Every structure is written in C-alpha cells, then in structure tokens.
Amino acid sequence: MSNLYLTAFNNLVIKFNEDLISTFPDENDFKVYKRGIEMLNSANAKKMCQLFKNYSHFYKKNILNKEETFFLTTDYNTVLNTIDKKEGIENIINKLKVCWSELSSNNKEKIWEYLISLIKLSDMIN
C-alpha cells in the first residue's frame, strides 16, 4: 500500500510543479525544478518524499491552517541549518514567496491544497 501512496505523492509533486509552470510561464526556475524533480524521482522514488518530510514537518501546522502571513514572513534559515542545504527545497519556497503577490485567491487556494495533500500523503508513507 505504501508504494501506491508513494506513486501518488510523486505524481502530485510533478503535477504541482507543472501547474506552477502554467501559472508562471515566464519563470524559468520552475522549469528547472521540473527537470530536477524528474531526475530525482527516476534515481530514487522515495527521496522526494523524504526531502518533503524533512522540510515540511517544521511547518505542518502552519500549512494545514493555511497561514499566509507565516508563509510570507518566515525566515527559513533556521530550518535550513538543520537539514541538508543541497536539497534545494528552499529555492522552491523562496520562489513561491516572490510570486505569491501575483497569484489570484483561487491559485493561492490551489497551492495550499497541493501542500496539504502532499503532507497527508507523506504521512501515509513509511
């Protein structure tokens, strides 16, 4: 069963990034992240979920509560010092923070739903 959740998790990460590319077609960073996600997924299908868990567990409550102010004002360096900076997750978060003001309420809600779904799926994976 865990493999089913892992596949769903990885597919959702890819879909999330594809939606970010569609939403921000002029932002090349999301296209670069897509290639990185695909390479990571093909090299080690579990790694994406491990990285997400390592990073998101610090902010799980804030994400589940959709705390926009927390998201925009938090300096994530404290967490980045406790995990491997080579993971690159901070790049995606920081890019989202920059682009956040350009998003419609509907798109912001979609991002929250992606993040919440990713948290729930990652919790189901051993």
N, C-alpha and C positions, 0 to 999 in steps of 0.2 A: 504494500500500500504506500509506503514511503516513497518509492520510485515514481508512483503516479503523482504524488504531491510535488516531488522534485521537478518532474517534467512540466507540470502546471506552473510552478514557480518560475522556472527558466523561460518558459513561453511568455509569461506575463511580464517579466523584465524586458524581453525583446519587444513585446507589444507596446509597453510603456515608452521605451526609447523611440520606437517608430512613431508614436503619437507626438512625442516631443519634436521629432524631426519635421513632422507635418505641421505642427503648430508654429515652429520657428524655422522655416525653410532656409533662411539666410544665416543661421547659426551653424557653422561647420563643426563646432565642438561635439554636438550631439551625433553627428555622422561618424566622427572619430570614435566616440564612445560605443557606437553600434558595432564597429569592427572589433573593438576590444572585448565587448560582451560576447560576440560570436566566437572569437578565438578562445576566450576563457572557457566558455561553455563546451567547446569541442575538445579542449585539453583536459578539463576536469569539471564534469557536470555538477558536482557538489560544491565547488569552490565559490560560485556566485552566491549561493545561499549562505555559506559560512561567512563570507565578507559582509553580506547584508545584515546578518545576525550580529556580527561583531560591532557593527556601527549603529544599527537601529535600536539595539536594546537599551542604549543610554537614553533614547528619546521616545521610547514606545508609548508611554502615557501621553506625551505631548502630541504625537502623531494621531493616536486614537481619538484625542479630544480636538483635533484639527486646530491647534493653537498657532494661528498665523503670525501673531506678534512674536511668539517664541521662536518660530522658524526663521523669521527675518532678522531678529536682533541677536540671536545666539552666536557667540564666537565658538566655533567647533574645535579650536586648537587644543583645548583640554583633552578632548576625546582623541584627537589625532595623535597626541603624545602617548596615549596608552595602546594604540593599535599600530599596525604596520602602515606607515605613510605611503608605501609603494602601491597600496591597494587602489588609490586614485578615486575613491568614493567622494572625497572632499571636493573634487573637481565638478562632479555632477551636482552636488548640493549647492556649491557656490555659484554655478551657472544658473541653477533654478532660482536662487535668491536674486540674482541680477535681472532675470527675465520676469520675475513674479509680477511686477507692476504692470507689465504689458498684457497679462492674462485677463480674460473675462472671468466673471464669477463662476460660470459653468466650467471653464477649463481648470480653474483652481480646485473646484469640487472634484473633477476627474482625477487630478493629481493626488488629492487626499485619498480618494477611493483606491487608486492604484497602490499607494503606500500602505493603507490599511489592509488591503487584500494580500499584499506581499508579506506583511507581518503575520497575518493569520496563517498563510500557507507555510511560512518558515517555522512557525510554532508547531506545525504538524509533522515537520521533517525531523528525523532523529539526527 
